[in-house]
């Protein structure tokens, strides 16, 4: 009777479905209606279970919350076990990493930071710390070497000034020798200015107001200064200007240092070319020694003729700060400095 009511009320003759599409079976107190299909217009499926057996209803519905709760608890326990095992391994690796870092600090950054095994994240952290260790060690070594060379560089003019001053006081030298003291004072003053300039680069505020600085304008200013203190011939090829967001004072010092280096070693000519956002400065002096070339921009690196200095280190640091690249190569019959975008 129930099935007849369902057929009558839910599948009326006006529907797409007709009675012959519906099949049903009886099994004891349970009746199943299944698979209502209209294969032409709109396929649909329906399964209806009709039962007045309380045991069946209990089996189908009563235990669902229990099974669901049991499954949830199993997943929860299994998840906690996995997390516990993973966290235990991770904590162990982190403890090893901590011990290695402590040892690294004690032995002046000599100990290499390595963690065997572990997750990719732990190994990545170990690699990052080791990269930092190498950077710190390189900086510390550079600082020590720089201080040593700096002391050597300042020692000579100070000693000359002192000896001539004492000689004048003792009457061995006349007052005309004071000109040598003035000359050495100028040398000392130049070196102190370089130290200050190099130090200032580290505190350069690139978040402050930058300006469109003209390379052509700076080159003309620097050349006008040096052409009266050297016999070298300046050849300028400033076809187009190049403007870049920089701090004018710092760029002027950097360009001056390159030209000062060229003037020191030039034989007869310095050629400066500015084209397509690329600045080249060539001098026809002798080539830079191959062993010196890779580290010529390092602070107080000993160059050819035993020269120490910060000039080219200031150039490199300044250009890096403004997103520019500086390079130097031994060119045909001379040395070529190049400044361009990175």
Backbone as numpy.savetxt, mean C-alpha at the origin, in Angstrom:
# Nx Ny Nz CAx CAy CAz Cx Cy Cz
-69.23 -40.12 1.59 -70.06 -38.91 1.59 -69.19 -37.65 1.59
-68.12 -37.67 2.37 -67.23 -36.51 2.44 -66.58 -36.25 1.09
-66.15 -37.33 0.45 -65.53 -37.19 -0.86 -66.51 -36.63 -1.87
-67.72 -37.07 -1.80 -68.73 -36.55 -2.72 -68.94 -35.05 -2.51
-68.92 -34.61 -1.25 -69.09 -33.18 -0.95 -67.93 -32.37 -1.54
-66.70 -32.90 -1.38 -65.52 -32.19 -1.91 -65.61 -32.09 -3.43
-66.02 -33.21 -4.05 -66.17 -33.18 -5.51 -67.20 -32.17 -5.95
-68.24 -32.09 -5.19 -69.34 -31.21 -5.56 -69.01 -29.74 -5.32
-68.37 -29.43 -4.15 -68.17 -28.03 -3.77 -66.88 -27.41 -4.34
-65.87 -28.23 -4.57 -64.59 -27.66 -4.96 -64.23 -27.90 -6.43
-64.88 -28.84 -7.04 -64.61 -29.10 -8.44 -65.93 -29.13 -9.20
-66.49 -27.96 -9.41 -67.80 -27.84 -10.05 -67.65 -28.01 -11.56
-68.73 -28.38 -12.24 -68.64 -28.57 -13.69 -68.14 -27.36 -14.46
-68.29 -26.16 -13.87 -67.83 -24.96 -14.57 -66.31 -24.81 -14.54
-65.64 -25.54 -13.64 -64.19 -25.46 -13.56 -63.54 -26.12 -14.77
-62.27 -25.93 -14.89 -61.53 -26.59 -15.96 -61.45 -28.09 -15.75
-61.62 -28.49 -14.50 -61.52 -29.91 -14.18 -62.87 -30.58 -14.25
-62.88 -31.81 -14.63 -64.12 -32.62 -14.63 -63.92 -33.81 -13.73
-65.03 -34.47 -13.39 -64.94 -35.54 -12.41 -64.05 -36.68 -12.86
-63.94 -36.89 -14.14 -63.14 -38.03 -14.58 -61.64 -37.81 -14.39
-61.27 -36.54 -14.14 -59.86 -36.27 -13.89 -59.44 -36.59 -12.46
-60.41 -36.86 -11.59 -60.11 -37.01 -10.16 -60.16 -38.48 -9.78
-59.11 -38.92 -9.10 -59.10 -40.30 -8.62 -58.96 -40.29 -7.11
-59.52 -41.30 -6.48 -59.36 -41.39 -5.04 -59.40 -42.84 -4.64
-58.78 -43.11 -3.49 -58.76 -44.48 -2.95 -59.11 -44.45 -1.49
-59.54 -45.63 -0.96 -59.85 -45.74 0.46 -58.95 -46.80 1.07
-58.47 -46.50 2.27 -57.67 -47.47 3.00 -58.11 -47.42 4.46
-58.97 -48.34 4.83 -59.54 -48.31 6.16 -60.35 -47.05 6.37
-59.97 -46.33 7.42 -60.67 -45.10 7.74 -60.05 -43.88 7.05
-59.12 -44.13 6.16 -58.41 -43.03 5.51 -58.73 -43.03 4.02
-59.04 -41.90 3.47 -59.30 -41.79 2.04 -58.32 -40.79 1.44
-57.81 -41.11 0.26 -56.88 -40.24 -0.44 -57.48 -39.79 -1.76
-57.46 -38.51 -2.03 -57.79 -38.00 -3.36 -56.50 -37.46 -3.95
-56.24 -37.76 -5.17 -54.96 -37.31 -5.69 -54.94 -37.03 -7.17
-54.00 -36.18 -7.57 -53.65 -35.89 -8.94 -54.83 -35.42 -9.76
-55.12 -34.15 -9.67 -56.16 -33.52 -10.47 -55.45 -32.79 -11.60
-55.68 -33.20 -12.85 -54.88 -32.68 -13.95 -55.76 -32.27 -15.11
-55.47 -31.09 -15.65 -56.03 -30.69 -16.94 -54.84 -30.56 -17.88
-54.57 -31.56 -18.68 -53.32 -31.57 -19.44 -53.25 -30.55 -20.55
-54.34 -29.88 -20.86 -54.34 -28.96 -22.00 -54.16 -27.53 -21.57
-55.02 -27.09 -20.67 -55.06 -25.65 -20.36 -54.12 -25.26 -19.22
-54.27 -25.91 -18.08 -53.55 -25.42 -16.90 -53.32 -26.57 -15.92
-52.21 -27.27 -16.00 -51.98 -28.43 -15.12 -51.97 -28.00 -13.65
-52.69 -28.74 -12.81 -52.69 -28.48 -11.38 -52.65 -29.81 -10.65
-52.16 -29.76 -9.42 -52.05 -30.99 -8.64 -52.67 -30.75 -7.27
-53.36 -31.74 -6.77 -53.94 -31.64 -5.44 -53.93 -32.99 -4.78
-53.55 -33.04 -3.53 -53.65 -34.27 -2.73 -54.43 -33.92 -1.47
-55.50 -34.60 -1.27 -56.36 -34.35 -0.09 -56.43 -35.63 0.71
-56.13 -35.55 2.00 -56.20 -36.71 2.89 -57.36 -36.50 3.85
-58.25 -37.47 3.90 -59.42 -37.39 4.78 -59.35 -38.56 5.74
-59.40 -38.28 7.05 -59.30 -39.36 8.03 -60.01 -38.97 9.30
-60.63 -39.98 9.93 -61.18 -39.77 11.26 -60.46 -40.66 12.26
-59.23 -41.15 11.87 -58.45 -42.01 12.76 -57.50 -41.14 13.58
-57.71 -41.12 14.90 -56.90 -40.25 15.77 -55.44 -40.67 15.78
-55.17 -42.03 15.65 -53.77 -42.48 15.66 -53.01 -41.91 14.48
-53.63 -41.90 13.34 -52.98 -41.40 12.13 -52.68 -39.91 12.26
-53.69 -39.18 12.77 -53.49 -37.73 12.95 -52.36 -37.47 13.91
-52.26 -38.28 14.97 -51.19 -38.10 15.95 -49.83 -38.36 15.34
-49.77 -39.46 14.51 -48.50 -39.77 13.86 -48.07 -38.66 12.91
-49.00 -38.08 12.20 -48.67 -37.10 11.19 -48.37 -35.71 11.76
-48.95 -35.38 12.87 -48.82 -34.00 13.38 -48.24 -33.92 14.79
-48.59 -34.85 15.62 -48.23 -34.72 17.04 -46.76 -34.75 17.30
-45.96 -35.52 16.53 -44.53 -35.68 16.80 -43.66 -34.70 16.03
-44.24 -33.89 15.16 -43.44 -32.96 14.37 -42.65 -32.00 15.24
-43.23 -31.33 16.23 -42.45 -30.43 17.09 -41.31 -31.16 17.80
-41.56 -32.40 18.22 -40.52 -33.15 18.91 -39.33 -33.42 18.01
-39.63 -33.93 16.78 -38.56 -34.24 15.84 -37.80 -32.97 15.43
-38.57 -31.90 15.25 -37.91 -30.64 14.88 -37.00 -30.15 15.99
-37.45 -30.25 17.22 -36.63 -29.84 18.36 -35.39 -30.71 18.49
-35.57 -32.04 18.30 -34.44 -32.94 18.37 -33.40 -32.64 17.30
-33.89 -32.38 16.08 -32.97 -32.04 14.99 -32.23 -30.74 15.28
-32.93 -29.75 15.82 -32.31 -28.47 16.15 -31.22 -28.64 17.20
-31.52 -29.47 18.24 -30.54 -29.70 19.30 -29.30 -30.40 18.76
-29.52 -31.38 17.86 -28.38 -32.08 17.25 -27.49 -31.12 16.47
-28.16 -30.26 15.68 -27.39 -29.28 14.90 -26.64 -28.33 15.81
-27.31 -27.90 16.91 -26.69 -26.98 17.85 -25.46 -27.60 18.51
-25.58 -28.84 18.96 -24.46 -29.52 19.61 -23.31 -29.72 18.64
-23.66 -30.21 17.42 -22.63 -30.43 16.42 -21.92 -29.13 16.05
-22.69 -28.05 15.90 -22.10 -26.75 15.58 -21.15 -26.28 16.67
-21.55 -26.46 17.93 -20.70 -26.04 19.05 -19.41 -26.84 19.11
-19.52 -28.16 18.82 -18.32 -29.00 18.80 -17.35 -28.54 17.72
-17.88 -28.24 16.52 -17.03 -27.77 15.42 -16.37 -26.44 15.78
-17.16 -25.52 16.35 -16.61 -24.20 16.74 -15.54 -24.36 17.81
-15.78 -25.26 18.76 -14.81 -25.48 19.85 -13.49 -26.01 19.30
-13.60 -26.99 18.39 -12.38 -27.55 17.80 -11.62 -26.50 17.00
-12.36 -25.71 16.19 -11.71 -24.69 15.36 -11.09 -23.60 16.22
-11.86 -23.13 17.23 -11.35 -22.04 18.07 -10.14 -22.49 18.88
-10.15 -23.77 19.31 -9.00 -24.27 20.05 -7.74 -24.24 19.21
-7.86 -24.67 17.95 -6.72 -24.64 17.04 -6.29 -23.21 16.75
-7.28 -22.32 16.53 -6.97 -20.92 16.22 -6.27 -20.24 17.39
-6.76 -20.50 18.61 -6.14 -19.89 19.80 -4.71 -20.37 19.96
-4.48 -21.65 19.68 -3.13 -22.21 19.78 -2.19 -21.53 18.79
-2.66 -21.34 17.54 -1.84 -20.69 16.53 -1.57 -19.23 16.89
-2.58 -18.55 17.43 -2.41 -17.15 17.83 -1.40 -17.04 18.97
-1.43 -18.02 19.90 -0.46 -18.02 21.00 0.96 -18.20 20.46
1.11 -19.10 19.48 2.42 -19.28 18.84 2.86 -17.98 18.17
1.91 -17.33 17.50 2.21 -16.07 16.82 2.63 -15.01 17.82
1.98 -14.97 18.96 2.33 -14.00 20.01 3.75 -14.24 20.52
4.09 -15.51 20.73 5.45 -15.84 21.22 6.51 -15.42 20.19
6.22 -15.66 18.91 7.18 -15.29 17.86 7.37 -13.78 17.81
6.26 -13.03 17.94 6.34 -11.56 17.91 7.14 -11.05 19.10
6.92 -11.65 20.30 7.69 -11.25 21.48 9.18 -11.50 21.27
9.51 -12.64 20.68 10.92 -12.96 20.41 11.51 -12.01 19.37
10.68 -11.65 18.37 11.12 -10.73 17.32 11.53 -9.39 17.91
10.76 -8.91 18.88 11.06 -7.62 19.51 12.36 -7.71 20.32
12.57 -8.86 20.99 13.75 -9.01 21.84 15.04 -9.07 21.03
15.00 -9.72 19.86 16.24 -9.88 19.09 16.36 -8.87 17.96
15.76 -7.70 18.13 15.91 -6.59 17.19 15.40 -6.96 15.80
14.23 -7.59 15.76 13.50 -7.89 14.52 14.25 -8.86 13.61
15.05 -9.73 14.19 15.77 -10.72 13.38 14.93 -11.99 13.15
14.08 -12.35 14.12 13.30 -13.59 14.04 12.21 -13.47 12.98
12.20 -14.42 12.08 11.18 -14.44 11.03 9.86 -14.95 11.60
8.77 -14.30 11.25 7.44 -14.67 11.76 6.84 -15.72 10.83
6.73 -16.97 11.34 6.18 -18.07 10.55 5.24 -18.88 11.44
4.07 -19.20 10.92 3.11 -20.07 11.61 2.77 -21.22 10.67
3.13 -22.43 11.07 2.87 -23.60 10.24 1.41 -24.03 10.40
0.78 -24.39 9.29 -0.60 -24.86 9.34 -1.55 -23.73 9.70
-2.68 -24.11 10.28 -3.67 -23.11 10.66 -4.50 -22.65 9.48
-5.44 -21.79 9.78 -6.34 -21.29 8.75 -5.62 -20.30 7.84
-6.23 -20.04 6.72 -5.66 -19.09 5.77 -5.56 -17.70 6.38
-6.54 -17.35 7.23 -6.53 -16.03 7.87 -5.33 -15.88 8.82
-5.04 -16.96 9.61 -3.91 -16.92 10.54 -2.59 -16.80 9.78
-2.46 -17.59 8.70 -1.23 -17.51 7.89 -1.09 -16.14 7.24
-2.22 -15.58 6.80 -2.17 -14.23 6.23 -1.73 -13.20 7.24
-2.22 -13.33 8.49 -1.82 -12.42 9.56 -0.33 -12.55 9.85
0.17 -13.80 9.86 1.60 -14.03 10.10 2.44 -13.39 9.00
2.02 -13.54 7.76 2.76 -12.94 6.64 2.77 -11.41 6.74
1.62 -10.83 7.12 1.54 -9.36 7.25 2.46 -8.86 8.35
2.52 -9.60 9.48 3.41 -9.20 10.58 4.87 -9.32 10.17
5.20 -10.38 9.41 6.58 -10.56 8.97 6.98 -9.46 7.97
6.05 -9.06 7.11 6.34 -7.94 6.20 6.61 -6.66 6.98
5.81 -6.45 8.03 6.01 -5.29 8.89 7.37 -5.37 9.58
7.74 -6.59 10.03 9.05 -6.79 10.68 10.19 -6.39 9.74
10.11 -6.85 8.50 11.16 -6.54 7.54 11.23 -5.03 7.26
10.06 -4.40 7.18 10.05 -2.96 6.93 10.66 -2.20 8.11
10.31 -2.60 9.33 10.87 -1.95 10.52 12.38 -2.15 10.58
12.81 -3.39 10.29 14.24 -3.68 10.33 15.01 -2.86 9.30
14.46 -2.78 8.09 15.12 -1.98 7.05 15.20 -0.52 7.45
14.11 -0.02 8.04 14.10 1.39 8.48 15.12 1.62 9.59
15.20 0.67 10.52 16.15 0.82 11.62 17.59 0.77 11.10
17.85 -0.15 10.18 19.20 -0.24 9.61 19.56 1.03 8.85
18.58 1.54 8.09 18.81 2.79 7.34 19.06 3.95 8.29
18.29 3.98 9.38 18.45 5.08 10.35 19.84 5.04 10.99
20.29 3.83 11.38 21.61 3.71 11.99 22.71 4.13 11.02
22.59 3.65 9.78 23.59 3.99 8.77 23.57 5.48 8.45
22.36 6.03 8.42 22.22 7.45 8.12 22.86 8.31 9.21
22.62 7.95 10.47 23.20 8.71 11.58 24.73 8.63 11.55
25.24 7.45 11.25 26.69 7.28 11.16 27.29 8.14 10.04
26.65 8.08 8.88 27.15 8.87 7.75 26.96 10.37 7.97
25.86 10.71 8.64 25.59 12.12 8.94 26.67 12.69 9.85
27.05 11.90 10.87 28.12 12.36 11.76 29.43 12.55 11.02
29.70 11.63 10.10 30.92 11.73 9.28 30.87 12.97 8.39
29.69 13.25 7.85 29.53 14.36 6.92 29.68 15.72 7.62
29.20 15.81 8.85 29.25 17.08 9.58 30.60 17.28 10.29
31.29 16.20 10.48 32.53 16.25 11.25 33.60 17.09 10.55
33.70 16.94 9.23 34.77 17.63 8.49 34.67 19.15 8.54
33.52 19.76 8.15 33.47 21.23 8.21 33.59 21.77 9.62
33.08 21.05 10.61 33.22 21.51 12.00 34.69 21.52 12.41
35.40 20.47 12.03 36.83 20.38 12.38 37.63 21.49 11.70
37.31 21.79 10.43 38.02 22.85 9.70 37.75 24.20 10.36
36.48 24.47 10.67 36.12 25.75 11.31 36.86 25.91 12.63
36.87 24.85 13.42 37.52 24.91 14.73 39.03 25.16 14.60
39.68 24.42 13.69 41.13 24.53 13.57 41.56 25.92 13.09
40.82 26.48 12.12 41.18 27.81 11.62 40.87 28.88 12.66
39.79 28.72 13.39 39.47 29.70 14.44 40.55 29.70 15.51
41.01 28.53 15.91 42.08 28.44 16.93 43.39 29.02 16.39
43.65 28.78 15.10 44.90 29.29 14.51 44.89 30.81 14.48
43.72 31.40 14.20 43.62 32.87 14.20 43.83 33.41 15.62
43.22 32.75 16.60 43.37 33.18 18.00 44.82 33.07 18.45
45.55 32.05 17.97 46.94 31.85 18.37 47.90 32.71 17.55
47.40 33.46 16.56 48.24 34.32 15.75 48.95 33.59 14.63
48.62 32.31 14.42 49.27 31.55 13.35 48.71 31.95 11.99
47.43 32.20 11.95 46.76 32.63 10.72 46.24 34.04 10.91
46.20 34.78 9.80 45.67 36.14 9.90 44.16 36.12 9.68
43.58 37.30 9.75 42.12 37.40 9.64 41.60 37.01 8.26
42.50 37.07 7.26 42.06 36.69 5.91 41.65 35.21 5.85
42.17 34.42 6.75 41.81 33.00 6.79 40.36 32.81 7.24
39.78 33.88 7.75 38.38 33.79 8.16 37.47 33.46 6.98
37.92 33.79 5.75 37.11 33.47 4.57 36.93 31.96 4.44
37.92 31.17 4.85 37.80 29.71 4.82 36.77 29.24 5.84
36.75 29.94 6.97 35.75 29.60 7.99 34.35 29.87 7.45
34.21 31.00 6.76 32.90 31.34 6.18 32.49 30.29 5.15
33.47 29.86 4.32 33.17 28.87 3.30 32.71 27.55 3.91
33.42 27.10 4.94 33.04 25.86 5.60 31.71 26.01 6.34
31.43 27.20 6.83 30.15 27.46 7.49 29.00 27.33 6.49
29.26 27.79 5.25 28.25 27.65 4.20 27.99 26.18 3.88
29.09 25.39 3.84 28.94 23.95 3.59 28.12 23.31 4.70
28.45 23.68 5.94 27.73 23.13 7.09 26.27 23.56 7.07
26.02 24.80 6.72 24.66 25.32 6.66 23.83 24.58 5.61
24.47 24.29 4.46 23.77 23.56 3.39 23.38 22.16 3.86
24.29 21.50 4.58 23.99 20.15 5.05 22.88 20.17 6.10
22.88 21.15 6.96 21.82 21.26 7.97 20.48 21.53 7.30
20.47 22.37 6.29 19.23 22.64 5.55 18.70 21.37 4.90
19.59 20.54 4.36 19.16 19.29 3.76 18.52 18.36 4.80
19.13 18.31 5.98 18.56 17.48 7.05 17.17 17.95 7.41
17.00 19.27 7.49 15.69 19.83 7.83 14.68 19.53 6.73
15.10 19.68 5.47 14.20 19.40 4.34 13.77 17.94 4.32
14.73 17.06 4.57 14.43 15.62 4.57 13.46 15.28 5.70
13.66 15.90 6.83 12.79 15.66 7.98 11.38 16.20 7.73
11.29 17.34 7.06 9.99 17.97 6.80 9.10 17.13 5.88
9.73 16.37 4.99 8.94 15.56 4.05 8.04 14.57 4.79
8.58 14.00 5.88 7.80 13.03 6.65 6.58 13.64 7.31
6.60 14.95 7.52 5.47 15.62 8.16 4.66 16.46 7.17
4.90 16.23 5.89 4.19 16.98 4.86 2.69 16.68 4.93
1.88 17.69 5.02 0.43 17.53 5.12 -0.17 17.54 3.72
-0.41 16.31 3.20 -0.99 16.22 1.85 -2.49 16.46 1.87
-3.07 16.54 3.09 -4.50 16.86 3.18 -4.73 18.37 3.18
-3.63 19.10 3.27 -3.74 20.55 3.24 -3.93 21.06 1.82
-3.89 22.37 1.68 -4.13 22.94 0.35 -2.97 22.70 -0.62
-3.22 21.93 -1.66 -2.24 21.75 -2.74 -2.58 22.75 -3.85
-1.65 22.94 -4.76 -1.89 23.88 -5.85 -1.38 23.30 -7.16
-1.91 23.83 -8.24 -1.45 23.43 -9.57 -0.08 24.06 -9.81
0.96 23.25 -9.63 2.33 23.76 -9.75 2.82 23.52 -11.17
3.41 24.53 -11.77 3.93 24.46 -13.13 5.38 24.01 -13.11
5.67 22.86 -13.71 7.05 22.39 -13.81 7.89 23.36 -14.64
7.30 23.91 -15.67 8.03 24.82 -16.54 8.50 26.05 -15.76
7.63 26.57 -14.93 7.98 27.75 -14.12 9.10 27.43 -13.14
9.02 26.28 -12.48 10.05 25.90 -11.51 11.39 25.67 -12.20
11.37 25.00 -13.34 12.62 24.75 -14.08 13.30 26.07 -14.44
12.54 27.04 -14.92 13.11 28.33 -15.30 13.73 29.03 -14.08
13.06 28.95 -12.93 13.58 29.58 -11.71 14.89 28.93 -11.28
14.94 27.60 -11.31 16.14 26.88 -10.87 17.30 27.14 -11.85
17.02 27.07 -13.13 18.07 27.29 -14.14 18.63 28.70 -14.04
17.76 29.67 -13.84 18.21 31.07 -13.71 19.14 31.24 -12.52
18.97 30.42 -11.50 19.85 30.49 -10.33 21.20 29.84 -10.63
21.19 28.66 -11.29 22.43 27.90 -11.45 23.27 28.36 -12.64
22.67 29.01 -13.62 23.44 29.35 -14.81 24.52 30.40 -14.53
24.43 31.08 -13.38 25.44 32.08 -13.04 26.54 31.50 -12.16
26.39 30.24 -11.75 27.42 29.66 -10.87 28.08 28.43 -11.51
27.87 28.24 -12.80 28.50 27.14 -13.52 28.80 27.56 -14.96
29.82 26.96 -15.51 30.16 27.24 -16.91 29.42 26.32 -17.88
28.64 25.39 -17.32 27.92 24.44 -18.17 26.86 25.17 -19.00
26.60 24.64 -20.19 25.60 25.22 -21.07 24.26 24.53 -20.83
23.23 25.33 -20.49 21.88 24.80 -20.27 21.13 24.82 -21.60
20.62 23.65 -22.01 19.81 23.54 -23.23 18.40 23.15 -22.81
17.45 24.04 -23.06 16.07 23.81 -22.60 15.17 23.47 -23.78
14.37 22.43 -23.61 13.36 22.05 -24.60 12.04 21.89 -23.84
11.41 23.02 -23.54 10.17 23.04 -22.76 9.00 23.24 -23.72
8.71 22.18 -24.47 7.71 22.27 -25.53 6.33 22.57 -24.97
5.95 21.87 -23.93 4.64 22.09 -23.29 4.84 22.15 -21.79
3.90 22.80 -21.13 3.97 22.88 -19.67 3.32 21.63 -19.07
3.63 21.37 -17.83 3.03 20.25 -17.09 2.70 20.76 -15.70
1.42 20.73 -15.38 0.97 21.18 -14.06 0.45 19.99 -13.27
0.82 19.97 -11.99 0.44 18.84 -11.14 0.12 19.36 -9.74
-0.79 18.67 -9.04 -1.17 19.06 -7.69 -0.03 18.76 -6.72
0.65 19.82 -6.25 1.82 19.64 -5.39 1.95 20.83 -4.45
3.03 20.83 -3.70 3.43 21.98 -2.88 4.66 22.58 -3.53
4.58 23.81 -3.95 5.60 24.42 -4.80 6.97 24.43 -4.16
7.04 24.75 -2.89 8.33 24.85 -2.21 9.08 23.53 -2.23
8.37 22.43 -1.97 9.01 21.11 -1.94 9.49 20.68 -3.32
8.69 20.96 -4.34 9.08 20.58 -5.70 10.29 21.40 -6.15
10.32 22.67 -5.79 11.47 23.52 -6.14 12.76 22.94 -5.55
12.70 22.51 -4.29 13.88 21.93 -3.64 14.31 20.65 -4.36
13.33 19.81 -4.73 13.65 18.53 -5.40 14.32 18.76 -6.75
13.75 19.65 -7.57 14.33 19.94 -8.89 15.71 20.57 -8.72
15.86 21.44 -7.74 17.16 22.06 -7.48 18.21 21.01 -7.13
17.80 19.99 -6.37 18.76 18.94 -5.99 19.23 18.14 -7.19
18.31 17.87 -8.12 18.72 17.12 -9.33 19.69 17.96 -10.16
19.37 19.23 -10.37 20.24 20.10 -11.18 21.55 20.36 -10.46
21.51 20.46 -9.13 22.74 20.63 -8.35 23.65 19.42 -8.54
23.05 18.21 -8.57 23.82 17.00 -8.83 24.41 17.02 -10.24
23.61 17.49 -11.21 24.09 17.57 -12.60 25.24 18.55 -12.73
25.11 19.70 -12.06 26.17 20.72 -12.11 27.47 20.19 -11.51
27.36 19.35 -10.50 28.55 18.83 -9.83 29.37 17.92 -10.74
28.68 17.18 -11.63 29.39 16.19 -12.44 29.45 16.52 -13.93
28.78 17.58 -14.37 28.70 17.90 -15.79 30.07 18.25 -16.38
30.22 17.94 -17.68 31.43 18.33 -18.40 31.19 19.63 -19.18
30.10 19.64 -19.97 29.88 20.84 -20.79 28.42 21.26 -20.90
27.46 20.32 -20.82 26.06 20.72 -21.06 25.08 19.94 -20.19
23.97 20.62 -19.90 22.83 20.04 -19.19 21.61 20.27 -20.07
20.94 19.18 -20.44 19.78 19.26 -21.33 18.53 18.92 -20.53
17.56 19.87 -20.53 16.31 19.68 -19.80 15.16 19.69 -20.79
14.38 18.60 -20.77 13.26 18.47 -21.71 11.98 18.20 -20.94
10.91 18.89 -21.36 9.59 18.72 -20.74 8.58 18.46 -21.85
8.02 17.24 -21.86 7.11 16.87 -22.93 6.20 15.74 -22.47
4.90 15.87 -22.77 3.91 14.80 -22.50 3.96 14.33 -21.04
3.93 15.31 -20.13 3.94 15.02 -18.69 5.12 14.14 -18.30
6.27 14.51 -18.85 7.51 13.79 -18.55 8.67 14.78 -18.56
9.43 14.82 -17.48 10.56 15.73 -17.34 11.85 14.91 -17.34
12.79 15.27 -18.21 14.09 14.61 -18.23 15.19 15.65 -18.06
16.19 15.30 -17.27 17.33 16.19 -17.02 18.61 15.38 -17.30
19.33 15.76 -18.33 20.52 15.03 -18.78 21.77 15.87 -18.56
22.83 15.23 -18.08 24.13 15.90 -18.03 25.17 14.98 -18.66
26.16 15.55 -19.31 27.14 14.76 -20.04 28.34 14.40 -19.18
28.10 14.23 -17.87 29.18 13.80 -16.98 29.41 12.31 -17.07
30.33 11.82 -16.26 30.65 10.40 -16.30 29.51 9.56 -15.74
29.46 8.30 -16.15 28.39 7.39 -15.71 28.45 7.12 -14.21
27.27 6.81 -13.65 27.20 6.39 -12.25 27.64 4.93 -12.16
28.41 4.62 -11.14 28.90 3.25 -10.97 27.71 2.29 -10.88
27.76 1.15 -11.57 26.66 0.19 -11.56 26.27 -0.26 -10.15
27.23 -0.36 -9.25 26.92 -0.80 -7.87 26.18 0.27 -7.09
26.33 1.52 -7.49 25.69 2.65 -6.80 24.31 2.92 -7.36
24.12 2.66 -8.63 22.89 3.04 -9.34 21.60 2.58 -8.66
21.48 1.31 -8.21 20.20 0.86 -7.62 19.85 1.53 -6.30
20.83 2.10 -5.61 20.56 2.68 -4.29 20.94 4.15 -4.22
20.93 4.81 -5.37 21.38 6.20 -5.40 20.42 7.14 -4.68
19.13 6.75 -4.58 18.15 7.61 -3.91 18.04 7.30 -2.42
18.90 6.42 -1.92 18.87 6.09 -0.50 19.57 7.18 0.29
19.02 7.49 1.47 19.57 8.58 2.29 21.00 8.28 2.71
21.88 9.21 2.43 23.30 9.14 2.80 24.00 7.90 2.26
23.58 7.48 1.09 24.31 6.40 0.42 25.60 6.98 -0.16
26.67 6.27 0.02 27.96 6.74 -0.47 28.01 6.59 -1.98
28.15 7.69 -2.69 28.14 7.67 -4.15 29.53 7.71 -4.72
29.57 8.05 -6.00 30.88 8.16 -6.66 31.68 9.29 -6.04
32.99 9.14 -6.07 33.92 10.10 -5.48 33.74 10.23 -3.97
33.13 9.17 -3.35 33.00 9.16 -1.89 32.04 10.18 -1.34
31.12 10.68 -2.15 30.20 11.73 -1.71 29.03 11.12 -0.92
28.69 11.77 0.21 27.50 11.44 0.96 26.48 12.56 0.74
25.24 12.29 1.00 24.28 13.38 0.89 22.84 12.94 1.01
21.98 13.94 1.15 20.54 13.72 1.25 19.79 14.26 0.04
20.51 14.90 -0.87 19.86 15.59 -1.98 18.93 14.71 -2.80
19.43 13.57 -3.29 18.62 12.70 -4.13 17.59 11.93 -3.30
17.87 11.69 -2.03 16.87 11.07 -1.16 15.67 11.99 -0.99
15.93 13.29 -0.90 14.85 14.29 -0.81 14.03 14.27 -2.09
14.70 14.14 -3.23 14.00 14.07 -4.52 13.03 12.89 -4.54
13.54 11.72 -4.16 12.73 10.49 -4.20 11.53 10.59 -3.26
11.77 11.01 -2.02 10.69 11.10 -1.04 9.63 12.11 -1.47
10.07 13.23 -2.02 9.13 14.27 -2.46 8.26 13.77 -3.60
8.87 13.18 -4.61 8.10 12.70 -5.76 7.14 11.58 -5.37
7.57 10.70 -4.48 6.67 9.64 -4.00 5.44 10.23 -3.34
5.64 11.29 -2.57 4.54 11.93 -1.85 3.48 12.48 -2.79
3.91 12.94 -3.97 2.98 13.56 -4.90 2.58 12.62 -6.04
2.82 11.32 -5.87 2.38 10.35 -6.86 3.18 10.38 -8.15
4.45 10.79 -8.05 5.32 10.84 -9.22 6.47 9.84 -9.05
7.06 9.46 -10.15 8.15 8.49 -10.15 9.41 9.16 -10.67
10.52 8.95 -9.96 11.80 9.49 -10.40 12.75 8.32 -10.63
13.51 8.41 -11.69 14.43 7.33 -12.04 15.71 7.95 -12.61
16.80 7.20 -12.55 18.06 7.66 -13.11 18.72 6.49 -13.84
19.24 6.78 -15.02 19.91 5.75 -15.82 21.17 6.33 -16.44
22.12 5.45 -16.66 23.30 5.84 -17.44 22.90 5.87 -18.90
22.99 7.04 -19.50 22.58 7.23 -20.88 23.82 7.39 -21.75
23.59 7.43 -23.03 24.73 7.62 -23.93 25.46 8.92 -23.59
26.75 8.80 -23.28 27.60 9.96 -22.99 27.13 10.78 -21.78
26.44 10.15 -20.83 26.03 10.91 -19.68 25.04 10.19 -18.78
24.35 10.98 -17.95 23.39 10.45 -16.98 22.05 11.15 -17.18
20.95 10.37 -17.14 19.62 10.91 -17.40 18.70 10.68 -16.21
18.15 11.78 -15.66 17.12 11.70 -14.62 15.76 11.88 -15.30
14.77 11.08 -14.85 13.43 11.15 -15.42 12.39 11.26 -14.33
11.45 12.19 -14.49 10.31 12.35 -13.57 9.04 12.21 -14.39
8.14 11.32 -13.96 6.88 11.12 -14.67 5.84 10.58 -13.71
4.60 10.45 -14.19 3.53 9.91 -13.36 3.80 8.44 -13.06
3.41 8.02 -11.86 3.58 6.61 -11.50 2.60 5.73 -12.28
